[in-house]
Amino acid sequence: MEKRSMTIAGHRTSVALEAEFWTAIEALAARRGLSLAALVAEIDGARSPARNLASALRVAALIDAAGSPPPA
């Protein structure tokens, strides 16, 4: 697990993901022309309150890898 800290919506947070998921999330951010923090903030803002941020990032990476549109 690799833990990273960033500021999202004005507050500091840390997220621990496997290195492979960080690689996928970084690639997604680059393709979308976003910084890593901006993409994480976008995913954070769209996630269900029942899903933690690490899980939401993993799901976003999997959806991107599958070429599917994100869930509504």
Summary of the structure (lengths in Angstrom):
residues: 72
radius of gyration: 11.3
end to end distance: 28.8
largest distance: 31.6
contacts: 167
relative contact order: 0.17
helix: 54%
strand: 19%
